[in-house]
Amino acid sequence: MQRNISYILSLLLVVSLFSCKKKTDDLTPSNDPSLTTKVDGTVWTAKNFTASYRYDVFVLNAKSASGQSIILRMKLVPGHETDQAFYEFAYDNDNSVGIFVEKESETPFSTNQYDMNKPVPGTISFTKLDKTSKKVSGSFKIKVRRVTDNGEKELTGTFENLTFDDVISATPAKVMTASVDAASWTATAVLTASLTLQKTITIKGNAANGSSILLTLPYKTLPGTYNTAMFGSTAAQYNPTSVAEMKAETGNITITFHDPDAKVIKGTFSFLAKDDILGQKTITAGNFVGVY
């Protein structure tokens, strides 16, 4: 009997020690990357997420299974990324901006759609930004607005041990090609400019015969397809000479890549250009790579 009691006590001791060890192990901080986010107080789960830190700009990009996206961009103070208690988003700042895409076919919500009468739309802070291990941790709390319906959302979240990409790609060659009335057209020079006052990007290709193609886009354009208009921030035109202009009556420009930090934009285009005197030109199979 005594022997059985001793055995049971020994077994309980082993179980107790194992249990304590398991609890201790559970308390050990995880080094796995994680992103915890809420939208208007409701848990929002990212199917995938990435982070980058290039040109002194931190970018967090997360996407849910339903196609919704959260994008955070913040320009940091190099060498002092974690010294500040927080970094502020601002109503008029396009470089440091928080974005929530509810549906890809609709205007996104963002921090820079507020006006100057509103308080600071939010902050982001960093507890770790290790350039050796390329790990970043922090938290954010922002409000975003959509001007089309005055809708608002509140985004909160924490990110732990995200691996960030800091690779700077080589600058690509500038290119613009197209077909003009089914004839091959190639630019010998491509000039791209970001116009702060107008808040547009212009990509102009000049051909050897004196003709040119000019594309105009909002200067923070995200990847997607945009219809051209006779007037507005998204437009296209074919210029048969340096003094003649034929503006796009219908058409579209598709942005396939835009890195505003690297200042590289790529895409395709097609449009119908018209002029009362010059007639019309059909531009198809357009392709461009611009560096500004």
BELWOQUI-V423501 format. One record per residue. RES is the residue in one letter. SS is DSSP state (h for helix, s for strand, l for the rest). Layout:
res=RES ss=SS
res=RES ss=SS
//
This chain:
res=M ss=l
res=Q ss=h
res=R ss=h
res=N ss=h
res=I ss=h
res=S ss=h
res=Y ss=h
res=I ss=h
res=L ss=h
res=S ss=h
res=L ss=h
res=L ss=h
res=L ss=h
res=V ss=h
res=V ss=h
res=S ss=h
res=L ss=h
res=F ss=h
res=S ss=h
res=C ss=h
res=K ss=h
res=K ss=h
res=K ss=h
res=T ss=h
res=D ss=h
res=D ss=h
res=L ss=l
res=T ss=l
res=P ss=l
res=S ss=l
res=N ss=l
res=D ss=l
res=P ss=l
res=S ss=s
res=L ss=s
res=T ss=s
res=T ss=s
res=K ss=s
res=V ss=s
res=D ss=l
res=G ss=l
res=T ss=s
res=V ss=s
res=W ss=s
res=T ss=l
res=A ss=l
res=K ss=l
res=N ss=s
res=F ss=s
res=T ss=s
res=A ss=s
res=S ss=s
res=Y ss=s
res=R ss=s
res=Y ss=l
res=D ss=l
res=V ss=s
res=F ss=s
res=V ss=s
res=L ss=s
res=N ss=s
res=A ss=s
res=K ss=s
res=S ss=l
res=A ss=l
res=S ss=l
res=G ss=l
res=Q ss=l
res=S ss=s
res=I ss=s
res=I ss=s
res=L ss=s
res=R ss=s
res=M ss=s
res=K ss=s
res=L ss=l
res=V ss=l
res=P ss=l
res=G ss=l
res=H ss=l
res=E ss=l
res=T ss=l
res=D ss=l
res=Q ss=l
res=A ss=l
res=F ss=l
res=Y ss=s
res=E ss=s
res=F ss=l
res=A ss=l
res=Y ss=l
res=D ss=l
res=N ss=l
res=D ss=l
res=N ss=l
res=S ss=l
res=V ss=s
res=G ss=s
res=I ss=s
res=F ss=s
res=V ss=s
res=E ss=l
res=K ss=l
res=E ss=l
res=S ss=l
res=E ss=l
res=T ss=l
res=P ss=l
res=F ss=s
res=S ss=s
res=T ss=h
res=N ss=h
res=Q ss=h
res=Y ss=l
res=D ss=l
res=M ss=l
res=N ss=l
res=K ss=l
res=P ss=l
res=V ss=l
res=P ss=l
res=G ss=s
res=T ss=s
res=I ss=s
res=S ss=s
res=F ss=s
res=T ss=s
res=K ss=s
res=L ss=s
res=D ss=s
res=K ss=l
res=T ss=l
res=S ss=l
res=K ss=l
res=K ss=s
res=V ss=s
res=S ss=s
res=G ss=s
res=S ss=s
res=F ss=s
res=K ss=s
res=I ss=s
res=K ss=s
res=V ss=s
res=R ss=s
res=R ss=s
res=V ss=l
res=T ss=l
res=D ss=l
res=N ss=l
res=G ss=s
res=E ss=s
res=K ss=s
res=E ss=s
res=L ss=s
res=T ss=s
res=G ss=s
res=T ss=s
res=F ss=s
res=E ss=s
res=N ss=s
res=L ss=s
res=T ss=s
res=F ss=s
res=D ss=s
res=D ss=l
res=V ss=l
res=I ss=l
res=S ss=l
res=A ss=l
res=T ss=l
res=P ss=l
res=A ss=l
res=K ss=l
res=V ss=s
res=M ss=s
res=T ss=s
res=A ss=s
res=S ss=s
res=V ss=s
res=D ss=l
res=A ss=l
res=A ss=s
res=S ss=s
res=W ss=s
res=T ss=s
res=A ss=l
res=T ss=l
res=A ss=s
res=V ss=s
res=L ss=s
res=T ss=s
res=A ss=s
res=S ss=s
res=L ss=s
res=T ss=l
res=L ss=l
res=Q ss=l
res=K ss=l
res=T ss=s
res=I ss=s
res=T ss=s
res=I ss=s
res=K ss=s
res=G ss=s
res=N ss=s
res=A ss=l
res=A ss=l
res=N ss=l
res=G ss=l
res=S ss=l
res=S ss=s
res=I ss=s
res=L ss=s
res=L ss=s
res=T ss=s
res=L ss=s
res=P ss=s
res=Y ss=l
res=K ss=l
res=T ss=l
res=L ss=l
res=P ss=l
res=G ss=s
res=T ss=s
res=Y ss=s
res=N ss=s
res=T ss=l
res=A ss=l
res=M ss=l
res=F ss=l
res=G ss=l
res=S ss=l
res=T ss=l
res=A ss=s
res=A ss=s
res=Q ss=s
res=Y ss=s
res=N ss=s
res=P ss=s
res=T ss=s
res=S ss=l
res=V ss=l
res=A ss=s
res=E ss=s
res=M ss=s
res=K ss=s
res=A ss=s
res=E ss=s
res=T ss=s
res=G ss=s
res=N ss=s
res=I ss=s
res=T ss=s
res=I ss=s
res=T ss=s
res=F ss=s
res=H ss=s
res=D ss=s
res=P ss=l
res=D ss=l
res=A ss=l
res=K ss=l
res=V ss=s
res=I ss=s
res=K ss=s
res=G ss=s
res=T ss=s
res=F ss=s
res=S ss=s
res=F ss=s
res=L ss=s
res=A ss=s
res=K ss=s
res=D ss=s
res=D ss=l
res=I ss=l
res=L ss=l
res=G ss=s
res=Q ss=s
res=K ss=s
res=T ss=s
res=I ss=s
res=T ss=s
res=A ss=s
res=G ss=s
res=N ss=s
res=F ss=s
res=V ss=s
res=G ss=s
res=V ss=s
res=Y ss=l
//
